[in-house]
Amino acid sequence: MRRKGLSLEGRLLAASVALAMLVAAVFVALILAITTLHETTNQEAESKDVTVSALELERLVLDIQNSMQSYVIAGRKSLLAPYASARKALPEKVRQFQREASAEDRAQGQRARVLGEAINAYANYLDALLTFTGEERLAAARDAMKVEAKIEVDDIRSQFVRFHAAEDARAAMRADSASTSAQRAIAFGIAGLAASAVLIILFGLYLARSIARPVRDAAAGAARFAGGDLSTRLKPGGPGEVGELTSSFNEMAERLAQARSELEAQNAQLRESERLKTELVNIVSHELRTPLASVLGFTSVLLTRDFDSETRRHYLGIIDAQARRLSGLIDDFLDVRRIEEGRFELDHELLDMAALLREEALLYSGQSREHQVELDLPDEPLPVRGDPDRLRQVIGNLLSNAIKYSPGGGTVELAAARNGDSVHISVRDEGIGIPETSQSRIFTKFFRGEMATSGISGTGLGLAVSRDIVESHGGRMGFMSAEGEGTTFWVELPKGNGQEGRLPANEPEDS
Amino acid sequence: MEKQRTILICDDEPTLRELVRVSLDGSYRFAEASDGFTALQLARELSPDVVVLDLMLPRLSGLEVLAKLRGDERLRSTPVLVITAWNDTMDVALEAGADQFVTKPFQPDELKDAVERLLSD
């Protein structure tokens, strides 16, 4: 889909790893949140310790203050007992308080240090007052307690008040942040679990959509295909190997369908060629039967009866001519096969077309009493390079067609002339002409147009073979025809170049 | 001596017409036509005793000639012998009113017997 390169296995692995990492991240976040909560709780405990120390210290300061107060008022040494014990514990308590406060926070540490120094200074001041003994000294100490000591102890107390306030504020802040992070941890945990659940569902859907469904579709497609529906194609795409599967399937389907259509085309071609063969057999049987009837008939007559030698010779002549006609027909069929198989070999000798045309005209003028074959040739030779037998076959075919398709008789004109670099030959008749509907197919093998039903026999091969021969000589062949008025076939062959002296001896006139 | 019989030979091939003539080998009067149109004309003109008719004829096919003969009051009963190259076309020829038929290639005697049978009927 998006990344074609990644295999299905890779994708699944990547998705699993991503999912696992996400779940792990959720748990790490939860653990972090719990740790933060735990730390906050610890800090709260520490804060309680500091507060306890501060209160204890405050009590000690009050103890020495009260004890001193009582002493200076009553003047009894026994009243100093609390002072002595509190004074003894004081320095250690101050240090503990300072240590705990500075462990907690710099500002509180600073406050504790100042406070501690003030307490120590106050205690030292009270110690100094104790050295005053005697009544007047006690009075002075009383005054001092009322004024200087009072100022100092008030200052210490207000410092304690500030310290506690700061501590309370810190505790409140900590409690607040603890509850925030607890809430955050819970929210994070819920969101993480929900996200994991959604992702797992999405992963399942992905598996179903991109693997299970395409595989199921492929299986269904393959089943349809196996059932014979070769037009079946799978929806292309799909991740990794699934995409490969669908594209391979489609490729295979394409190939099979193509192979089948090729086979069908071949089959149709085979049927067509079978039909042509059947037609050929019919035509051959008909075309061969007529001369065969003459050959067999006259042979039988000669064998069973006695004739004078002239009649015998005449009949033998007919047999000879008809046998030759049979042979010619067979040659035509063989030519068609040679042309179709592309092994049509031609001689390339220099020959005089004029002489060849004269011979053919002479040959065909004797074939029909109703037709006059007229020649219109220049006096000079018409050199052409080619196969004399094949060219004779072409001219013979055109002349016999001209006679055959003018059943009412008439003139058949055979003309030839040089035309630039080529020799132009035409055969004109005054026959029935070629209907316009048949003109485009006149050179098609076995095509006989309306002739097939008109009673004029023929194989439908002559013109096809003739045009192949002419084109093999590098020439062209065509016709002009009007129904009922006659037809003119023309052949244009390239002029043969070479030494004129090599032309075969040219008979000046028909001899 | 009986009256000389007239036989009309219709075929576009001169050699085949000659073969028919030679095969019949009798003292017949022969008329020849090389196309269907002439064949019909001669038949009407001569009222031949037998018509030997090739089915493959230019201008007017043998079957058309046969149909026209059978449609003609005077020539309706003239015996017609059909020469055909295809065995397949025999049924069609007989249906169209041919009395006898031979298939190419035929034996001269075969043709002779067929014509004599037609004449003796």
Chai-1 contact restraints between the chains, C-beta under 6 A:
chainA,res_idxA,chainB,res_idxB,connection_type,confidence,min_distance_angstrom,max_distance_angstrom,comment,restraint_id
A,H286,B,A85,contact,1.0,0.0,6.0,A-B,restraint_1
A,R289,B,A85,contact,1.0,0.0,6.0,A-B,restraint_2
A,R289,B,K104,contact,1.0,0.0,6.0,A-B,restraint_3
A,L292,B,P105,contact,1.0,0.0,6.0,A-B,restraint_4
A,A293,B,K104,contact,1.0,0.0,6.0,A-B,restraint_5
A,A293,B,P105,contact,1.0,0.0,6.0,A-B,restraint_6
A,S294,B,T15,contact,1.0,0.0,6.0,A-B,restraint_7
A,S294,B,L19,contact,1.0,0.0,6.0,A-B,restraint_8
A,L296,B,P105,contact,1.0,0.0,6.0,A-B,restraint_9
A,G297,B,L19,contact,1.0,0.0,6.0,A-B,restraint_10
A,G297,B,P108,contact,1.0,0.0,6.0,A-B,restraint_11
A,S300,B,Q107,contact,1.0,0.0,6.0,A-B,restraint_12
A,S300,B,P108,contact,1.0,0.0,6.0,A-B,restraint_13
A,V301,B,V22,contact,1.0,0.0,6.0,A-B,restraint_14
A,V301,B,P108,contact,1.0,0.0,6.0,A-B,restraint_15
A,I318,B,T15,contact,1.0,0.0,6.0,A-B,restraint_16
A,P407,B,D35,contact,1.0,0.0,6.0,A-B,restraint_17
A,P407,B,P58,contact,1.0,0.0,6.0,A-B,restraint_18
A,P407,B,R59,contact,1.0,0.0,6.0,A-B,restraint_19
A,G455,B,M56,contact,1.0,0.0,6.0,A-B,restraint_20
A,G455,B,L57,contact,1.0,0.0,6.0,A-B,restraint_21
A,G455,B,P58,contact,1.0,0.0,6.0,A-B,restraint_22
A,G455,B,S61,contact,1.0,0.0,6.0,A-B,restraint_23
A,I456,B,P58,contact,1.0,0.0,6.0,A-B,restraint_24
A,S457,B,M56,contact,1.0,0.0,6.0,A-B,restraint_25
